[in-house]
């Protein structure tokens, strides 16, 4: 649940290109993507941090 909510909140922030991620949000996103044990994760909650990452990557690449 916490993983999904984290991803949702960052993804909502990224819907506005004028609102960049804060350093704390970037750190939370990085931890959500790198410190997950995929063998124990059995939900769709991981999709939200991944979507947030790709949205962030597309905005920073411009």
C-alpha positions as CSV (number, residue, x, y, z in Angstrom):
1,X,0.0,0.0,0.0
2,X,2.7,2.5,0.9
3,X,4.6,1.8,-2.3
4,X,1.5,2.4,-4.4
5,X,0.7,5.6,-2.5
6,X,4.2,6.9,-2.9
7,X,4.1,6.3,-6.6
8,X,0.7,7.9,-7.0
9,X,1.7,11.1,-5.2
10,X,4.9,11.5,-7.2
11,X,3.1,10.8,-10.4
12,X,0.5,13.4,-9.6
13,X,3.2,15.9,-8.9
14,X,4.7,15.1,-12.3
15,X,1.5,15.8,-14.2
16,X,2.5,19.5,-14.1
17,X,5.8,20.0,-15.9
18,X,6.3,23.2,-14.0
19,X,6.6,21.3,-10.7
20,X,9.9,19.5,-10.6
21,X,10.5,16.8,-8.0
22,X,12.1,17.9,-4.8
23,X,15.3,16.1,-3.7
24,X,13.3,14.2,-1.0
25,X,10.8,13.0,-3.7
26,X,13.7,11.9,-5.9
27,X,15.2,10.0,-3.1
28,X,11.9,8.3,-2.2
29,X,11.3,7.3,-5.8
30,X,14.8,5.9,-6.1
31,X,14.3,3.9,-2.9
32,X,10.9,2.6,-4.1
33,X,12.5,1.4,-7.3
34,X,15.7,-0.1,-5.9
35,X,14.9,-1.5,-2.5
36,X,11.9,-3.7,-3.4
37,X,12.2,-7.4,-3.1
38,X,10.5,-8.5,-6.3
39,X,10.2,-12.1,-5.1
40,X,7.9,-10.9,-2.3
41,X,5.9,-8.3,-4.3
42,X,2.6,-9.6,-5.6
43,X,0.6,-6.5,-6.4
44,X,0.2,-3.8,-9.0
45,X,1.5,-1.2,-6.5
46,X,5.0,-1.3,-8.2
47,X,3.5,0.0,-11.4
48,X,3.0,3.5,-10.0
49,X,6.6,4.2,-9.0
50,X,7.7,2.9,-12.4
51,X,5.2,5.1,-14.2
52,X,6.5,8.1,-12.1
53,X,10.1,7.3,-13.0
54,X,9.3,7.2,-16.7
55,X,7.3,10.4,-16.5
56,X,10.2,12.0,-14.6
57,X,12.7,10.7,-17.2
58,X,10.7,12.1,-20.1
59,X,10.4,15.5,-18.5
60,X,14.1,15.8,-17.6
61,X,15.2,14.6,-21.0
62,X,13.6,17.6,-22.7
